[in-house]
Amino acid sequence: MITSRVFAGRRYAVLGLARSGLATVEALIASGAGVTAWDEREEARDDAMALGADIGNPLDIDLIGFAGVVVSPGVPLNRHPIAAHARAAHVPVIGDIELFAEAEGALPPHKVVGITGTNGKSTVTALVTHMLESAGVPTLMGGNIGLPILSRDPLPEGGVYVLELSSYQIDLSHSLACDVAVLTNLSPDHLDRYHGFAGYAASKARLFSLQHRDQVAIVATDDDPSRMIAGRINHRLHRVSAKDIDPVDQARWPALQGPHNAQNAVCAIAVCRVLGLNDEQIERGLATYKSLPHRMELVGEAHGARWFNDSKATNAASAAPALAAFPPAPDQRLHWIAGGQAKGDGLSACRPWFGHVKRAYLIGEAMDAFAAEIGDAIPVERSGDLAAAVGQAAALVAPGDVVLLSPACASFDQFKDYEQRGDMFRDLVRALGRE
């Protein structure tokens, strides 16, 4: 794990004991810090106590003298009382990424890449990691993806830490200065946590304000909000665009098809060039990259069609590029499974690509609202649930067609999370293949 003498002798409160919370408790205690930990779940409290933590709710104790309150990114600081309680005691509310940043000085010489954006940040993070690893660079992927960063062993000299950073994780960081910071794109999301879109955009932009003047910012300027952020950056800046990618080149990268993946690729290419990879190393990484689960993941073929799991598309802005990736060839071939718990943005971002869709299969709470919004633009099946949608699509596909689960909705009406939704889709498709 990553530890640091900087934490020794200090006391921290840790609120929330899921994977990253427990990893934080373990790393702090191993570093010589005192920890008071809390979770509503008794079994999680038992796990923290076994690691050597004291048990106590940070809301119920005097926080004066604590070095920090470490919270999960899922804690809504705009509504949770811990924010005011910590502020009254003049104690910062931080996350595990901030602890990593504070521990950095004791690690072997390295680089840190931070990647944020509304959509695409997971793919860019995984792609940069793959490209570096395939070039022989010691690399560790963490943050909003993979294992908790503090639970990982430090990299050797010359290594690169590649961090996917949600806006929440940026909010909880105060000393994270990324050698390379990336913004993929920006569109309305998570507005329940911010004072409108401007507050959300400011959270993303803060990643660049934490950088030093000799560090590098990379911004994909394909949308107006991202262009505005780029215009305010006054240190080393690389503007990139999906339009920079030649479709002939992109055709050689099987897991990076569609306009959204052109943007993902151009961001990753820029990062790797800054870090010193040559064109041959970059091309090899792009050509051998495999899609992340639930992100335009090719699940397999059944009934003559290819089936793609894009369950991570939890809003219309992230579903739209998936629809754009399958134009008529020459006729419509795309069967689209959509719906779930709507986020309030409707399907307006998807509308330009309705002409790509042969038939839509609607599920979940959003079924009726989406059907009304689609109207006569696309033939619609009101499937209700995912199993029914897969069954109906299997009965209607023709050889050469594509079936795409890209819900444009959160999953919580029928599933624990988008991963469970995507896993069920994968299982249903594989069952079709065994028929």
C-alpha positions in Angstrom: 0.0 0.0 0.0 1.0 3.7 -0.3 2.0 5.1 3.1 3.8 8.3 4.2 5.5 9.6 7.3 3.6 12.9 6.7 0.6 11.3 8.3 2.4 10.0 11.4 1.2 11.5 14.6 -1.9 13.1 13.1 -5.5 12.1 13.7 -8.1 11.7 10.9 -11.8 10.9 10.8 -12.9 8.6 8.0 -16.6 8.7 7.1 -17.8 5.8 4.9 -16.1 2.4 4.9 -16.5 0.9 1.5 -13.4 -0.2 -0.4 -11.7 3.2 -0.6 -12.7 4.0 3.0 -11.2 0.8 4.4 -8.1 1.2 2.2 -7.7 4.8 3.6 -8.0 3.5 7.2 -5.4 0.8 6.6 -2.9 3.2 4.9 -3.3 5.9 7.5 -2.8 3.5 10.4 0.2 1.9 8.7 1.6 5.4 8.4 1.4 6.0 12.1 -1.8 8.1 12.1 -4.7 7.8 14.5 -8.1 7.1 12.9 -11.6 7.5 14.1 -13.8 5.7 11.5 -17.6 5.4 10.9 -20.1 3.7 8.7 -23.7 2.9 9.2 -23.0 -0.8 8.6 -21.9 -2.6 11.6 -19.8 -5.1 9.7 -17.8 -2.2 8.1 -17.2 -0.8 11.5 -15.9 -4.2 12.7 -13.5 -4.3 9.7 -12.1 -0.9 10.6 -11.8 -1.8 14.2 -9.8 -4.9 13.2 -7.4 -2.6 11.4 -6.8 -0.6 14.5 -9.2 2.3 14.1 -11.3 3.8 16.9 -15.1 3.8 16.1 -17.0 7.0 16.3 -19.3 9.1 14.1 -17.5 12.3 13.1 -20.8 14.2 13.4 -20.9 13.3 17.1 -17.3 14.1 18.2 -15.2 17.2 18.6 -13.1 17.5 15.5 -10.8 20.3 16.7 -7.2 19.1 16.3 -8.0 16.6 13.5 -5.9 16.8 10.4 -8.8 16.0 8.1 -12.2 14.3 7.7 -11.8 11.8 4.8 -15.1 11.1 3.1 -16.3 9.0 0.2 -16.9 10.9 -3.1 -20.5 9.8 -2.7 -21.1 12.0 0.3 -23.0 15.1 -1.0 -21.1 18.0 0.5 -23.8 20.5 -0.5 -26.3 18.6 1.8 -24.4 16.5 4.3 -24.0 18.0 7.8 -20.4 16.8 8.0 -19.3 19.8 5.8 -20.6 22.4 8.3 -19.4 20.4 11.3 -15.8 20.2 9.9 -15.8 23.8 8.9 -16.8 24.9 12.4 -13.7 23.0 13.7 -11.5 24.4 10.9 -10.8 20.9 9.7 -10.6 20.2 5.9 -12.9 17.6 4.3 -10.8 15.6 1.9 -10.7 12.4 -0.1 -8.3 9.6 -0.6 -6.9 11.3 -3.7 -5.9 14.3 -1.6 -4.1 11.8 0.8 -2.3 10.4 -2.2 -1.2 13.9 -3.3 0.1 14.6 0.2 2.1 11.3 0.2 3.5 11.9 -3.3 6.7 13.6 -2.1 8.0 10.4 -0.5 7.4 8.2 -3.5 10.0 7.4 -6.1 10.2 10.0 -8.9 7.1 9.7 -11.1 4.4 11.5 -13.1 0.7 11.9 -12.4 -2.0 12.1 -15.1 -5.4 13.3 -14.0 -8.3 12.8 -16.3 -11.8 14.3 -15.9 -14.8 15.1 -18.0 -18.5 14.3 -18.2 -18.1 11.4 -20.6 -15.1 9.3 -21.8 -12.9 9.8 -18.8 -12.9 6.0 -17.9 -12.0 5.0 -21.4 -9.3 7.7 -21.7 -7.8 6.5 -18.3 -7.8 2.9 -19.4 -6.5 3.7 -22.8 -3.6 5.8 -21.5 -2.8 3.1 -19.0 -2.8 0.4 -21.8 -0.7 2.5 -24.1 1.9 3.2 -21.4 2.0 -0.4 -20.3 2.4 -1.7 -23.8 5.3 0.7 -24.2 7.0 -0.8 -21.1 6.3 2.2 -18.8 5.4 1.2 -15.1 1.9 2.4 -14.8 -0.9 2.3 -12.2 -4.5 3.2 -12.8 -6.7 4.5 -10.0 -9.0 7.1 -8.7 -12.6 6.7 -9.9 -11.6 3.4 -11.6 -10.0 0.2 -10.5 -8.7 -0.4 -6.9 -8.4 2.3 -4.3 -5.2 4.3 -4.9 -3.9 3.9 -1.4 -4.2 0.2 -1.5 -1.7 -0.1 -4.4 2.0 -0.6 -4.1 4.1 2.5 -5.1 5.5 2.5 -8.6 9.3 2.3 -9.2 11.2 5.4 -10.5 9.8 6.6 -13.8 6.3 5.3 -13.2 3.1 7.0 -14.2 0.0 7.2 -12.0 -3.1 7.6 -14.2 -6.1 8.8 -12.2 -9.7 9.1 -13.4 -11.1 12.0 -11.4 -14.8 12.7 -10.9 -15.9 16.2 -10.0 -16.5 15.0 -6.5 -12.9 13.7 -6.2 -11.6 17.1 -7.4 -13.8 18.8 -4.8 -12.1 16.8 -2.1 -8.5 17.6 -3.3 -6.5 20.6 -2.4 -2.9 19.8 -3.3 -3.2 17.5 -6.3 -1.0 19.0 -9.0 -1.1 16.7 -12.0 1.8 16.7 -14.4 -0.8 16.3 -17.1 -4.4 17.2 -16.6 -7.1 16.3 -19.1 -10.7 17.5 -19.8 -12.5 15.2 -22.2 -15.8 17.1 -22.6 -18.4 18.9 -20.5 -22.2 18.7 -20.5 -24.8 18.9 -17.7 -24.6 16.1 -15.1 -24.7 15.7 -11.3 -26.6 19.0 -11.0 -28.1 17.9 -7.7 -24.6 18.4 -6.2 -23.9 21.9 -7.6 -25.4 25.3 -8.0 -26.4 24.7 -11.6 -24.2 23.8 -14.5 -21.8 26.7 -13.8 -20.9 25.1 -10.4 -20.3 21.7 -12.0 -18.1 23.2 -14.7 -16.1 25.2 -12.1 -15.5 21.9 -10.2 -14.0 20.3 -13.4 -12.0 23.5 -14.2 -10.4 23.4 -10.7 -8.2 20.5 -11.7 -6.2 22.9 -13.9 -6.0 25.6 -11.2 -4.3 23.1 -9.0 -1.5 22.6 -11.5 1.9 24.4 -11.5 2.9 26.6 -14.4 5.3 24.0 -15.9 2.6 21.3 -16.0 0.5 20.5 -19.0 -3.2 20.9 -19.6 -5.0 19.0 -22.4 -8.6 20.0 -23.3 -10.8 18.5 -26.0 -12.4 21.7 -27.3 -15.4 20.0 -29.1 -18.0 21.7 -26.9 -18.5 25.3 -25.9 -18.1 24.8 -22.1 -14.7 23.0 -22.6 -13.6 25.8 -25.0 -14.4 28.3 -22.3 -12.4 26.5 -19.7 -9.5 26.2 -22.1 -9.6 29.9 -22.7 -9.0 30.6 -19.0 -5.9 28.3 -18.7 -2.7 30.4 -18.5 -0.1 27.6 -18.4 1.0 25.0 -20.9 -2.1 24.0 -22.9 -2.8 21.5 -25.7 -6.2 21.9 -27.4 -7.3 18.7 -29.2 -10.4 17.7 -31.0 -12.1 14.5 -32.3 -11.7 16.1 -35.8 -8.0 15.7 -35.4 -8.4 11.9 -35.9 -8.3 10.6 -39.5 -11.1 8.0 -40.0 -8.6 5.9 -41.9 -6.4 5.7 -38.8 -9.4 5.1 -36.5 -10.5 2.1 -38.6 -7.3 0.3 -37.4 -8.4 0.5 -33.8 -11.1 -2.1 -33.3 -12.2 -1.1 -29.8 -12.2 2.7 -30.5 -14.9 3.2 -33.1 -17.4 6.1 -33.3 -17.0 9.9 -32.9 -16.8 9.7 -29.1 -13.9 7.3 -29.3 -12.2 9.6 -31.7 -12.3 12.2 -28.9 -11.1 9.6 -26.4 -8.2 8.6 -28.7 -7.0 12.1 -29.4 -6.9 12.9 -25.7 -4.9 9.7 -24.9 -2.6 10.3 -27.8 -1.8 13.9 -26.5 -1.1 12.5 -23.0 1.2 9.9 -24.3 3.1 12.3 -26.5 3.7 14.6 -23.6 5.0 11.6 -21.7 7.5 10.8 -24.4 5.9 7.9 -26.3 6.8 7.7 -30.1 4.3 7.2 -32.9 5.0 3.5 -33.2 4.3 2.9 -29.5 1.1 5.0 -29.7 -0.2 3.2 -32.7 0.5 -0.2 -31.1 -1.4 0.8 -28.0 -4.4 2.1 -29.9 -4.6 -1.0 -32.1 -4.4 -3.5 -29.2 -6.7 -1.7 -26.7 -9.7 -3.7 -25.5 -13.0 -1.9 -24.4 -13.8 -1.5 -20.8 -16.8 -3.5 -19.5 -20.1 -1.6 -20.0 -18.5 1.0 -22.3 -19.3 0.0 -25.9 -18.3 -3.5 -25.0 -18.8 -6.0 -27.7 -20.5 -8.9 -25.8 -20.8 -11.3 -28.8 -22.8 -12.3 -31.8 -26.3 -13.9 -31.6 -29.0 -14.4 -34.2 -26.7 -12.9 -36.8 -26.3 -9.6 -35.0 -23.5 -8.0 -32.9 -24.5 -7.1 -29.4 -22.9 -4.1 -27.5 -23.1 -3.4 -23.8 -22.9 0.4 -23.2 -24.6 0.3 -19.8 -22.3 3.1 -18.5 -24.2 5.5 -20.7 -26.3 6.9 -17.9 -27.4 10.1 -19.6 -28.4 11.1 -23.1 -25.1 12.9 -23.8 -23.2 9.7 -23.3 -25.7 7.6 -25.2 -25.6 9.9 -28.3 -22.1 9.0 -29.4 -22.9 5.3 -29.2 -25.9 5.9 -31.6 -23.6 7.9 -33.8 -21.2 5.0 -34.1 -23.6 2.9 -36.1 -24.8 4.8 -39.2 -27.0 3.1 -41.8 -24.9 0.8 -44.1 -26.8 1.5 -46.3 -30.0 0.8 -44.3 -30.6 1.2 -40.6 -29.2 -1.7 -38.7 -29.3 -0.5 -35.1 -31.6 -1.9 -32.4 -31.5 0.4 -29.4 -32.3 -0.6 -25.8 -32.9 2.5 -23.7 -34.6 3.6 -20.5 -34.3 3.3 -16.7 -34.3 6.1 -14.2 -34.2 9.3 -16.2 -31.9 12.1 -15.1 -34.2 14.9 -16.4 -32.3 15.7 -19.6 -34.6 13.7 -21.9 -33.3 12.4 -25.2 -32.5 15.7 -26.9 -28.8 14.9 -27.2 -29.7 11.6 -28.9 -32.2 13.1 -31.4 -29.7 13.9 -34.2 -28.9 10.2 -34.4 -32.5 8.8 -34.4 -32.1 8.2 -38.1 -29.5 5.5 -37.3 -32.0 3.5 -35.3 -34.1 0.7 -36.8 -36.1 0.0 -33.7 -36.0 1.1 -30.0 -36.8 -1.1 -27.0 -37.7 0.9 -24.0 -37.5 -0.2 -20.3 -37.8 1.1 -16.8 -39.4 4.2 -15.3 -38.5 6.3 -18.4 -40.3 4.0 -20.8 -43.5 6.0 -21.3 -41.7 9.4 -21.3 -39.1 8.2 -23.8 -41.8 6.7 -26.0 -43.6 10.0 -26.1 -40.4 11.9 -26.8 -39.5 9.6 -29.7 -43.0 9.8 -31.1 -43.1 8.6 -34.7 -39.3 9.1 -35.3 -38.5 5.5 -34.5 -40.5 2.3 -34.3 -40.8 1.6 -30.5 -41.4 -1.5 -28.4 -42.5 -0.9 -24.8 -40.4 -3.7 -23.4 -40.7 -2.9 -19.7 -37.5 -4.7 -18.5 -34.2 -5.8 -19.9 -35.0 -9.4 -20.4 -38.0 -8.6 -22.5 -36.1 -6.1 -24.5 -33.3 -8.6 -25.3 -35.9 -11.2 -26.3 -37.8 -8.9 -28.5 -34.6 -7.7 -30.2 -33.5 -11.2 -30.8 -36.7 -12.0 -32.5 -36.5 -9.0 -34.8 -32.8 -8.7 -35.8 -31.5 -9.5 -39.2 -28.0 -10.7 -40.1 -25.6 -7.7 -40.0 -27.7 -5.8 -37.5 -26.4 -4.3 -34.2 -28.1 -4.4 -30.8 -27.0 -1.7 -28.4 -27.8 -1.3 -24.8 -27.1 2.4 -24.2 -29.8 3.4 -21.7 -29.4 7.2 -21.5 -30.6 6.6 -17.9 -29.4 5.7 -14.4 -30.1 2.1 -13.4 -31.5 2.4 -9.9 -35.1 1.8 -10.8 -34.4 -1.9 -11.6 -30.7 -2.5 -10.7 -28.2 -1.9 -8.0 -26.0 0.0 -10.5 -25.1 0.3 -14.1 -22.6 -2.6 -13.8 -25.3 -5.0 -12.6 -27.5 -3.9 -15.6 -24.6 -4.5 -18.0 -23.8 -7.9 -16.4 -27.4 -9.0 -16.9 -27.4 -7.9 -20.5 -24.2 -9.8 -21.1 -25.7 -13.0 -19.5 -28.9 -12.7 -21.5 -26.9 -12.3 -24.8 -24.7 -15.3 -24.0 -27.8 -17.3 -23.3 -29.0 -16.4 -26.8 -25.8 -17.7 -28.2 -26.4 -21.1 -26.6 -29.9 -21.5 -28.0 
